[in-house]
Amino acid sequence: MDSAAQPAQSSFEREAASPETLANLDALASLEERVRRAADLVASLRAERDAALADAEAARKAAIPAIEEARKLRSELEGLRSERVQVRKRIEKLLGQMDLLGGA
């Protein structure tokens, strides 16, 4: 073939066609893809975190009435236990007085 028949290639075209350059471009494309996937993953994880935080906040707000009710019931239970102790003492006292009357 005649070298005059082929158009002259620029040094850039010759370099772009070299296997080393193609390997570098593949490595760069691979790196770009990994960076894109990492960015997508970060965005996805942030969205999941935000959703989890919103769910946690909603659960805290929903739990407030239940917590208040539990405190109220605990207080009522303590009062009833105290009352039961007083009633038991009064009954024991009355039974003791009945025993004294029955024995006399």
Residue pairs with C-beta under 8 A, 6 or more apart in sequence:
15 21
16 22
